[in-house]
């Protein structure tokens, strides 16, 4: 069988092109022929798997990170992404320094740790290490082939950052490199931690498959001045949680946030949003769903004197109406609450409350931050009130 490959971008096609439809270059297609009598692949054979205990994890000694991730598992890939300047490099430098001081479980030798930077120079990293008060093996890399050769020599590798290293011209090249990196890490039983940039919408800038192929996804975002929320959005080895870190003396340390009493909700991106009704207006912090605003006013006016409209601070679009329940709760019972409570659920036109998408994940996340939870799912131990319809909240 014959096919054609662009020698500039790698685009493949069963027919020849004068101009590559992917990169736009001319006269770059070359014919590739596969052997007709290639040996047949062996037939796959299934094996019966038995339960296996989780192997020892690498604990950093950074309590907040160890609780958030449950430790670093060998053969796993971790993805950290967040806003510029939020502290990704500083946090991972601190983690790398701590891991480098950790003995292995087999022979008590220290874990071989490497920090690879493709963005910041050796001098800049050294200045950050001064604030952390530690040392780590470091290399500046601008070629992905160099990274492949380095990973085999170390047990714990931090790569900061993936986009700066790859500078991919097309997503196909990006995918090939990521697949190869992940395969190498799992084959040689290493730990790889990579950082990624974000888009304007706050999502990981890499292709979506990147979040699928890695084992753990962690986001970092500003909560208030000097405070950063670190959230595990995906974790194959531990429950999803969130921790609050605080900038002190040029490094991130464990912190806390007092959300205060009131009504909150958790959206599909695990952002905690406060909801309030005051001065005759519905006030929703960081959230807006204009499709539901009219419906909210229509129903709430039956129970409470809300004569004005709905004021939305920091517009934020929700893809479900989980936050609408919190609007009702704020209007109906907000002034009687003595605690901080997260309300979760979708409100139907008939006033019935149904589970919102990924409600169990959101419940556990809110509980990890110390919230009381009200939901139509009453099975969890930490659900303090089961609400089936709006009348339950009156």
N, C-alpha and C positions, 0 to 999 in steps of 0.2 A: 504494500500500500504506500502511496506517495502523498505527501502534503507539503505545504510551503510555510516557511517561517521568516518573519521580518528580522534581519540581523541587527536592527536598531533597538526595537522594543520587545521582541519575542512574540509578537502576535502570530497566531497560527490560523491557517485556512486551507481548505481542500482545493481551492483554486488560486491561481496566480493573480496578483494585483500589480499594476504599475506604480500606484501610490498607496501606501499603507493606510487603511482606514482608521488605524489606532493612533499612530504618531504623525501621520501626514508626510513622511519621507518618501522620496521617489527611488525606484529601482533598488529596493532593499530586500526583496523576497528571494529566498533560496530554496531549492527543492531538497526535500529529505525523503529518503526511501527506507522503509522498514523491510527487514528480511521476511520473505514469504514463508520460509520454513523454520521460523523461530520456534524454539522448544515450548511445548505447552506447559502452562503453570500447573503445579501440583494442586490436587483437590484439597480444599480446606477440611480440616477434621476438628470437630468440636471436642472440648474437654470438660469434665465436670469440676466446677469450682467449689471450693470449700471456704468457709469463713476464715478470715485472716485478721489478726490483731493489727491495729494501726502501728506503724513503726514509730520509733522515738522522733519527736519533733525538736527543732532547734528553738529554744526559748532565748529571748534577747535580754531579759532582765528589765525591759521597759514595760512596766505593768500594764499600761493602757493598751499598748500594741499587742502584747501577749494575750490579753483578754479578748481583744477585738478579733484577732486572727486565729487564736488557739495555737500559736507557734508556727514556725515555718517547716513544712514537710518536704523531705528530699524527693526529687523528681517532679516538683511542682513549679509552675510559673505564676508569678504574682504581677498584677498590673496596677500601678498607682497613677491617677491623673487628677488634675486640679487646676485652679486658676493660676495665672502667672504671679509669682511672688508669695504664694500661700505657704511655701515651705517644703515642697516635695524633696528637693535636693538635700536640704538641711536635715530633714527627718530621716531620710534613707542613709545619709552619712552617719548619723547617730546610731542607727540600727546596725550598719556595717561595722562600726567601731566596736559595738557591744558584742556582736557575733564573733568578731576576730579574737575576742578575749575568752570565748567559750570553748571548753574542751570537748572533743568528740566522745561519743559513747563507747567506741571500740577500744582505743588505746590511750585516751586522755590527752592526745596531742591537740593543739589548738586548731580550730576550724579555719581552713585556708580561705580567706575572704578577699575579694577584689572589687574595687569601685571603678567602673569604666565611665568616663565622661565624654560626651560628644558635643557639649555646649560650652562648659566653663573650663577655663585654663587651669593648669596645675597650681598657679599662684592663688587664684580665686578659691579653689577647693581647700588649699592650705590655710587660708584665712578663716574659712568656716570651721575647719578642724580646730583652730585655736580657740574658738568659742565653745566647741564641744569638749575640748580638752582630751583629744585622743589621736591615735594614728591608724592608718589603714593603707594597704597596698593600692596604688592608684596608677591608672594609665589613661592617656587621652587617645581616643581612637576615632578615625574618620573613615575607616574601611571595614565593611561587615565581615570580610574574610578573616581579618585580624581577630575579630571578636570570637569567631568560631574556634580558632586555635587556642585562645585564652581560656575559654570556658572549661575545656578538658583538664586544665591544670589546677582548678580551684573548686572548692565545695560550695561556696556561697558567692554569687556574682550579682552586682547591681549595675544595670545599664541605664544611664541617664544622658540622653533620652533617645527613644526609638526613632521618632521623626527626624531628629538632627543627624542621626547616624545613617539612616537609609536614604533620606531625600528622594523618595520614590517618584519616578516619572509616571508610572501607571500602577494601579492597585494590584495588578497581577504579580508584579515583581515584589511588592510588599507582602502579598500572601505567600509567595514561595519562600521568602526569607523567614517569615514568622513560623511557617510550618517546619522548616528545617531547624530553626532554633529550638522549638518546642520538642521536636523529635530527639535532638541531641541531649537536651536537658533530661528527658525521661529515660533515655537509653543509658546514660552515664550516672543517673541518680544524683543530679546536682540541684541546687536551688537557684532560680533566676528571678530577679525582681527588675521589672522595667517600668519606665515612666513614659507618659504620653501627654501631649498637649490637649487643649479643649477647644471646642467650637464656640461661637457666640451664644449658642443655646445651652452651653454648659455640659455638653456631652463629650465623650472621648473623641479626639479628632481622627483616630485611626479607623479603618473599615470596621463595620459592626462585627464581622467574624472574629476580630481580635478578642472581643469580650467573650465570645463563645469558646474559643480554643484555650484560653488561659484558665487556670483553676480558681483564682481569686481576683476579684475586681474591687479596688478601693478608691473612693473619691475623697478629695479634700476641698473644702470650701470655707470661706469666711463666714463666721456667725456674727460676731461683733468685733470691734476694734481689739486686736491682739488675740482674739480667740478663734480657733479653727475647729470645725467639725470634721472628723474622719469617719467615713461610713463604709462598711463592707456591703457592697451592692450585690456581690455574688461570692459565695464561699462553699466549696465542695467538702470542706472538712469541719465546719463549725457553723452555729447559728448566725444569722445576720444581726449585727450590732452596730452601735455608733459610740464614739468616744469624743470628748472635747479636750483639745490641747490648747495650751496658752504660750504665747511668746514671752520668754523671760530671759534677759541678758543674751539675746542673740540666738537662742535655741528654743525648741519646742519642748515643753514639759506638760505633765498631766494637769488638766484644769477642770473647771466645772462651770456650768451655766445654771443660774436660777431662772427658770422660765416664768415663775410667778403663777399665782392661781388664775384660773380662767378656762376658756374653751379653746381647744386646739384640734387640728386634724393633721394627718400625714398623707401627702400626695403620692402619686405613683412613682416619683423619683426619690421617695423617702425624705422629702423636705418637711420639716415641722412648721406648720403655719398657725399663727394665732388668729382667732376670730372673735369679734366683739360687736356689740350693738350699743351705741351711745348717742345721745343728743338726737334721738329720732332717726338715726341712720344706721344701716348695716355696714359695718366696717370690716373689711377682709384684708389682712396684711399679707402681701406677696401673692395674692391669688385673685383671679377674676374669671368668671365664666358667664359671659353676657347672655348666653342662651337661657340661663336659669335665673337671671336677675329678676325678671318680671314675675316668674312663678314664685320666687322666694317672697317678694313683697305681697303677692296676692294671698298666700297661705299665712304668713306671719301676722298680717294685719287682723286676722280672725282672733288671735290670741293676745296680741300686745299692741300698744299704741305706737306704731312706727309710721309716722306720717310722711317722712321724707323718702328719698331714694336710697340707693346703695352706693356707698363710696368705696372705691377700690384703690388701695395704696400699692404701688409697685406691681403693675399688672403682670399676671402670671396665668397662663392658660392651663386649665385642667382638662384631661381627656375623659374623666368620669366625674360623677356628681358626688363623690365622697365628701368633698368639702361642703356641699349644700346642707348635709345633715348638721354640720357644726354651726352653720348659719342659723338653722332652726333652734338648735340647742342654745346658742348665745342669746337669741331673741326671747326664748321661752323660760330658760332657767339660769341664764348666765349671772344674773344679779344675786342668786341665792347660793352659788357655789362657794365653798370654802377651800377647795383643792384645785389642782390642775388636772384636767380630764381631757383625754383625746376621744372624740366621737368619730366613729367610722361607719360607713354604710351608704348605699344609694337610696334615694328617695323617689318613689314612683308617684305619678300624678294622683293616685288614690291615697297618698300619705303612708303607704307601706314602706318599711325599711328592709332592703335586701343587701346581701354582702356585696362590697365593692371588689373590683379585681385585686387579686393578691392580698386579700384582707388579712389572712393569717400572718403573712410576712410583715405587714404594716403593724399589726397588733404586737407582735414580738419585738419589733423595732421600737415602738413607743414604750413598751414595758421596760426595755433595756435602758431607756433614758429616764426612768423613774416616774412615768405618767400612770395615773389611773385610767382605765379604758372602759368606754361604753360602746357596745356593739350588739348587732343582732345575733352574733355568734357567741353564745353564752357558755360554751364548753370549757374554754381556757380558765385556769385558776385565777388569773389576774384581771379578768373581766368583772368589774364591780357592778355593772348594771347591764342587763340584757334588754334592748329596746326593740320592739317589734313594729311599732308604728309611732307616729308623731304624738298621739294621745298619751303614750307611755311617759313622755317627757314633760307633760303639763303639770 
